[in-house]
């Protein structure tokens, strides 16, 4: 017997004992109980990796930049400790998994998006409560402004910028090569083609409820492509409970597109009102497409140019199809009553027939 060996030396691990890849059973039980208390699944998701994993550093030498143009009302006075575009460079993760600068960059991007999403939530409330034409136009304009802020956050992070523009010195492709080991496998019921596709849709949808909320308000069909399937699963099972509840409330309301089309069908709007609503709605569609394009560019930067190519084509097509053509539709409805051509192209080809 070795006299130096401790009396309570543990036996060597066996095949049926916990190993370094499996937490001990008591810890698993405590973890499951904790997840039940906070209503979270016992795995990593958007909330655990990003929303609950950040802190703000103190101002760096007191030289925090002034509020950027178009950033919104209130500025620093109303922000408190909320992450924002002004404070983006001060956001750092609390817990690091791979200890790369790219990890800080990824967390910084999405925590800032979550902080600025407050303006998107207010715009969504404005859209839900808008009744007359003026309120609807103002609501859509506030929604467009909130979307533009999220687009600018991506630009500051170097996503979608023109070549030569100032951008963080990171190599996004390095991150997912290590980070994927900390991500849970995709739910089998989603029917994703591979784990690579699962990582791509997880990155694309990592911004939270902003995507399904905007798509619903603008009347974009959900679609059955990979992005849409994962987004619906995430909105129903993976996001924090208050976020899911707010999204459910928004989805109980009629989309802005359908409300406008119903008003057009009832002939309650003048031509000038139609033009204002069409311009405001289609401007939101264009800005939403810019935002979703930045998400796709982020996926390509992290996972390669072929990631989600087919699913993105479906996504982009559905967003573009949500554009309004109110003036053309009004002509189509009124044409037969006045003896005018019923096809829209006839108004372009036969201008002399107008007003008969």
C-alpha positions as CSV (number, residue, x, y, z in Angstrom):
1,X,0.0,0.0,0.0
2,X,1.2,3.5,-0.8
3,X,1.2,5.5,2.5
4,X,0.9,8.8,0.5
5,X,-2.4,7.8,-1.1
6,X,-5.5,9.5,0.6
7,X,-7.8,7.2,2.5
8,X,-10.8,8.4,0.5
9,X,-9.3,8.1,-3.0
10,X,-12.0,7.9,-5.6
11,X,-12.2,4.8,-7.8
12,X,-11.3,5.4,-11.5
13,X,-14.2,6.3,-13.7
14,X,-16.0,3.5,-15.5
15,X,-18.3,3.3,-18.5
16,X,-21.5,3.7,-16.4
17,X,-20.2,6.6,-14.3
18,X,-20.2,10.4,-15.1
19,X,-17.4,11.5,-17.2
20,X,-16.0,14.9,-18.0
21,X,-18.5,15.3,-20.9
22,X,-21.5,14.6,-18.7
23,X,-22.2,16.8,-15.6
24,X,-22.8,14.9,-12.4
25,X,-26.4,13.8,-11.8
26,X,-26.9,16.1,-8.8
27,X,-25.9,19.1,-10.9
28,X,-28.2,18.1,-13.7
29,X,-31.1,17.9,-11.2
30,X,-30.3,21.3,-9.8
31,X,-30.0,22.7,-13.3
32,X,-33.3,21.3,-14.4
33,X,-35.0,22.7,-11.2
34,X,-33.5,26.1,-11.9
35,X,-34.7,26.1,-15.5
36,X,-38.2,25.3,-14.3
37,X,-38.1,28.2,-11.8
38,X,-37.2,30.7,-14.5
39,X,-39.3,29.1,-17.2
40,X,-36.4,28.3,-19.5
41,X,-35.5,25.1,-21.4
42,X,-32.4,23.3,-20.0
43,X,-30.2,24.1,-23.0
44,X,-28.4,27.0,-24.5
45,X,-30.5,29.3,-26.7
46,X,-30.7,33.0,-27.7
47,X,-31.5,34.1,-24.2
48,X,-28.7,32.2,-22.4
49,X,-26.0,32.9,-25.0
50,X,-26.8,36.6,-25.6
51,X,-29.7,38.3,-23.8
52,X,-28.7,37.2,-20.3
53,X,-24.9,37.2,-20.9
54,X,-23.7,40.8,-21.1
55,X,-22.6,43.8,-19.1
56,X,-21.7,47.4,-19.9
57,X,-18.1,48.6,-19.3
58,X,-17.7,52.1,-17.8
59,X,-17.3,55.0,-20.3
60,X,-13.8,54.7,-21.8
61,X,-12.0,57.8,-20.6
62,X,-15.2,59.8,-20.6
63,X,-15.1,60.1,-24.4
64,X,-18.4,58.3,-25.2
65,X,-19.5,59.6,-28.7
66,X,-22.4,61.9,-29.0
67,X,-25.8,60.6,-30.1
68,X,-25.8,59.8,-33.8
69,X,-28.3,61.4,-36.1
70,X,-31.6,59.6,-36.3
71,X,-30.9,57.5,-33.2
72,X,-34.1,58.4,-31.6
73,X,-35.5,60.6,-28.9
74,X,-34.2,60.8,-25.4
75,X,-30.5,60.2,-26.1
76,X,-28.3,59.3,-23.1
77,X,-30.7,60.8,-20.6
78,X,-33.4,58.1,-21.1
79,X,-31.2,55.1,-21.7
80,X,-30.1,54.3,-18.2
81,X,-28.1,51.1,-18.4
82,X,-29.7,49.9,-21.6
83,X,-27.3,48.9,-24.4
84,X,-27.7,51.1,-27.5
85,X,-26.0,52.1,-30.6
86,X,-24.2,54.9,-28.7
87,X,-22.9,52.4,-26.2
88,X,-22.3,49.5,-28.5
89,X,-18.5,49.4,-28.0
90,X,-19.0,49.1,-24.2
91,X,-21.0,45.9,-24.4
92,X,-19.0,42.8,-23.4
93,X,-20.1,39.2,-22.5
94,X,-20.2,38.1,-18.9
95,X,-19.2,34.5,-19.7
96,X,-17.0,33.7,-22.6
97,X,-17.0,30.3,-24.2
98,X,-14.3,30.4,-26.9
99,X,-12.3,33.6,-25.8
100,X,-12.1,35.1,-29.2
101,X,-12.6,38.7,-30.0
102,X,-15.1,37.4,-32.6
103,X,-17.2,36.1,-29.6
104,X,-17.3,39.6,-28.0
105,X,-18.2,41.1,-31.4
106,X,-21.1,38.6,-31.9
107,X,-22.5,39.3,-28.4
108,X,-22.0,43.0,-28.8
109,X,-24.0,43.0,-32.1
110,X,-27.0,41.1,-30.8
111,X,-27.2,42.7,-27.3
112,X,-27.2,46.1,-29.0
113,X,-29.9,44.9,-31.4
114,X,-32.0,43.8,-28.4
115,X,-31.5,47.1,-26.7
116,X,-32.5,49.1,-29.8
117,X,-35.5,46.8,-30.3
118,X,-37.3,48.8,-27.7
119,X,-38.1,51.4,-30.3
120,X,-39.4,48.6,-32.6
121,X,-41.7,47.4,-29.8
122,X,-43.1,50.9,-29.3
123,X,-43.6,51.3,-33.1
124,X,-45.5,47.9,-33.1
125,X,-47.7,49.2,-30.3
126,X,-48.3,52.3,-32.4
127,X,-49.3,50.2,-35.4
128,X,-51.7,48.1,-33.4
129,X,-53.5,51.1,-32.0
130,X,-53.6,53.2,-35.2
131,X,-57.1,53.7,-36.5
132,X,-57.3,56.4,-39.1
133,X,-55.1,57.1,-42.0
134,X,-52.9,59.7,-40.4
135,X,-52.2,57.5,-37.4
136,X,-51.4,54.5,-39.7
137,X,-49.0,56.6,-41.7
138,X,-47.2,57.9,-38.6
139,X,-47.1,54.4,-37.2
140,X,-45.5,53.0,-40.3
141,X,-43.0,55.8,-40.4
142,X,-42.0,55.1,-36.8
143,X,-41.7,51.4,-37.7
144,X,-39.4,52.3,-40.6
145,X,-37.3,54.5,-38.4
146,X,-36.9,51.7,-35.8
147,X,-35.9,49.2,-38.6
148,X,-33.4,51.7,-39.9
149,X,-31.7,51.9,-36.5
150,X,-31.3,48.1,-36.5
151,X,-29.8,48.2,-40.0
152,X,-27.3,50.8,-38.7
153,X,-26.3,48.6,-35.8
154,X,-25.3,45.9,-38.4
155,X,-23.3,48.6,-40.4
156,X,-21.4,49.6,-37.2
157,X,-20.6,45.9,-36.7
158,X,-19.2,45.7,-40.2
159,X,-22.1,43.8,-41.8
160,X,-23.1,45.1,-45.2
161,X,-20.7,48.1,-45.2
162,X,-19.1,49.3,-48.4
163,X,-15.5,48.1,-49.0
164,X,-13.0,50.3,-47.3
165,X,-15.4,51.6,-44.6
166,X,-14.4,51.6,-41.0
167,X,-15.3,48.2,-39.4
168,X,-14.3,46.0,-36.5
169,X,-11.1,44.0,-37.2
170,X,-12.6,40.5,-36.8
171,X,-12.8,37.3,-38.8
172,X,-16.4,36.0,-38.3
173,X,-15.7,32.6,-39.9
174,X,-13.4,31.7,-36.9
175,X,-16.3,32.0,-34.4
176,X,-18.7,29.3,-35.5
177,X,-15.9,26.8,-35.9
178,X,-15.6,26.8,-32.1
179,X,-18.9,28.1,-30.9
180,X,-21.0,25.3,-32.5
181,X,-19.8,22.9,-29.8
182,X,-21.8,24.9,-27.2
183,X,-25.0,25.0,-29.2
184,X,-27.8,22.4,-28.8
185,X,-28.7,20.2,-31.7
186,X,-31.6,21.3,-33.8
187,X,-35.1,19.9,-33.0
188,X,-35.7,16.9,-35.3
189,X,-39.3,18.0,-35.9
190,X,-38.0,21.0,-37.9
191,X,-36.7,18.7,-40.7
192,X,-33.6,20.8,-41.3
193,X,-31.2,19.3,-43.9
194,X,-28.1,19.2,-41.7
195,X,-26.5,20.6,-38.6
196,X,-24.8,23.2,-40.8
197,X,-28.2,24.5,-41.9
198,X,-29.3,24.5,-38.3
199,X,-26.4,26.7,-37.3
200,X,-27.2,29.0,-40.2
201,X,-30.8,29.5,-39.2
202,X,-29.9,29.9,-35.6
203,X,-27.5,32.8,-36.5
204,X,-30.1,34.3,-38.9
205,X,-32.8,34.3,-36.2
206,X,-30.6,35.2,-33.3
207,X,-32.0,38.8,-33.0
208,X,-35.2,37.5,-31.3
209,X,-38.8,38.5,-31.8
210,X,-38.1,41.4,-34.1
211,X,-38.3,39.3,-37.2
212,X,-41.7,37.6,-36.7
213,X,-43.2,40.8,-35.3
214,X,-42.2,42.9,-38.3
215,X,-43.2,40.2,-40.8
216,X,-46.7,40.0,-39.2
217,X,-47.2,43.7,-39.1
218,X,-46.3,44.1,-42.8
219,X,-48.5,41.1,-43.8
220,X,-45.6,38.9,-45.0
221,X,-46.6,35.2,-45.4
222,X,-44.6,32.9,-43.0
223,X,-43.6,30.3,-45.6
224,X,-42.4,26.8,-45.0
225,X,-38.7,27.3,-45.8
226,X,-36.0,26.4,-43.3
227,X,-35.8,30.0,-41.9
228,X,-39.5,30.2,-41.4
229,X,-39.8,26.8,-39.7
230,X,-37.0,27.6,-37.3
231,X,-38.3,31.1,-36.6
232,X,-41.7,29.7,-35.7
233,X,-40.2,27.1,-33.4
234,X,-38.0,29.7,-31.7
235,X,-41.0,32.1,-31.2
236,X,-43.0,29.3,-29.6
237,X,-40.4,27.5,-27.5
238,X,-37.0,29.1,-27.3
239,X,-37.5,32.8,-26.4
240,X,-38.1,34.3,-23.0
241,X,-41.8,34.0,-21.8
242,X,-42.5,37.8,-21.8
243,X,-41.2,38.0,-25.4
244,X,-43.4,35.2,-26.6
245,X,-46.4,36.7,-24.8
246,X,-45.9,40.1,-26.5
247,X,-45.4,38.5,-29.9
248,X,-48.7,36.5,-29.4
249,X,-50.5,39.8,-28.6
250,X,-49.2,41.4,-31.7
251,X,-50.2,38.4,-33.8
252,X,-53.7,38.6,-32.5
253,X,-54.1,42.0,-34.3
254,X,-54.8,42.3,-37.9
255,X,-51.7,43.1,-40.0
256,X,-51.3,46.7,-41.2
257,X,-51.4,45.5,-44.8
258,X,-54.8,43.8,-44.4
259,X,-56.3,46.8,-42.6
260,X,-55.2,49.1,-45.4
261,X,-56.5,46.8,-48.1
262,X,-59.9,46.5,-46.2
263,X,-60.1,50.3,-46.2
264,X,-59.4,50.3,-49.9
265,X,-62.0,47.7,-50.6
266,X,-64.6,49.8,-48.7
267,X,-63.8,52.9,-50.8
268,X,-63.3,55.0,-47.7
269,X,-60.0,56.5,-48.8
270,X,-59.2,59.3,-51.2
271,X,-56.4,59.0,-53.8
272,X,-54.1,61.1,-51.7
273,X,-54.6,58.9,-48.7
274,X,-54.0,55.8,-50.8
275,X,-50.7,57.3,-52.0
276,X,-49.6,58.2,-48.5
277,X,-50.4,54.7,-47.1
278,X,-48.8,52.9,-50.1
279,X,-45.6,55.0,-49.8
280,X,-45.4,54.5,-46.0
281,X,-46.0,50.7,-46.2
282,X,-43.7,50.1,-49.1
283,X,-40.9,52.1,-47.4
284,X,-41.2,49.8,-44.4
285,X,-41.0,46.8,-46.8
286,X,-37.8,48.2,-48.3
287,X,-36.3,48.9,-44.9
288,X,-37.3,45.4,-43.6
289,X,-35.6,43.9,-46.7
290,X,-32.5,45.8,-45.9
291,X,-32.5,44.5,-42.3
292,X,-33.1,40.9,-43.4
293,X,-30.4,41.2,-46.0
294,X,-28.0,42.2,-43.3
295,X,-28.9,39.0,-41.4
296,X,-28.2,36.9,-44.4
297,X,-24.9,38.7,-44.9
298,X,-24.0,37.9,-41.3
299,X,-24.8,34.2,-42.0
300,X,-22.6,34.2,-45.0
301,X,-19.7,35.9,-43.1
302,X,-19.9,33.2,-40.4
303,X,-20.7,30.1,-42.3
304,X,-19.8,30.6,-46.0
305,X,-21.4,32.0,-49.1
306,X,-23.6,28.9,-49.7
307,X,-25.3,28.9,-46.3
308,X,-29.1,29.3,-46.5
309,X,-29.0,30.3,-50.2
310,X,-32.2,28.5,-51.2
311,X,-34.1,29.4,-48.0
312,X,-33.0,33.1,-48.4
313,X,-34.4,33.3,-51.9
314,X,-37.8,32.2,-50.5
315,X,-37.6,34.6,-47.7
316,X,-36.7,37.6,-49.9
317,X,-39.5,36.7,-52.4
318,X,-42.1,36.6,-49.6
319,X,-41.0,40.0,-48.3
320,X,-41.1,41.6,-51.8
321,X,-44.6,40.1,-52.5
322,X,-45.9,42.1,-49.5
323,X,-45.6,45.4,-51.3
324,X,-48.8,47.3,-51.8
325,X,-50.2,48.4,-55.2
326,X,-53.2,50.4,-53.9
327,X,-53.6,52.9,-56.7
328,X,-53.5,50.1,-59.3
329,X,-56.0,48.1,-57.3
330,X,-58.3,51.1,-57.1
331,X,-58.2,51.5,-60.8
332,X,-59.0,47.8,-61.3
333,X,-62.1,48.1,-59.0
334,X,-63.5,51.3,-60.5
335,X,-62.6,50.6,-64.1
336,X,-65.6,48.4,-65.0
337,X,-68.1,50.9,-63.4
338,X,-66.8,53.7,-65.5
339,X,-66.2,51.8,-68.7
340,X,-62.4,52.0,-68.3
341,X,-59.9,49.2,-69.0
342,X,-59.7,46.7,-66.2
343,X,-56.0,45.7,-66.8
344,X,-53.4,47.9,-65.2
345,X,-51.2,47.9,-68.2
346,X,-54.0,49.4,-70.3
347,X,-53.6,52.6,-68.4
348,X,-50.1,52.9,-69.5
349,X,-50.7,51.9,-73.1
350,X,-53.9,53.8,-73.6
351,X,-53.7,57.1,-71.6
352,X,-56.4,58.7,-73.8
353,X,-58.9,56.3,-72.4
354,X,-58.6,57.7,-68.9
355,X,-61.6,59.6,-67.6
356,X,-64.2,58.2,-70.0
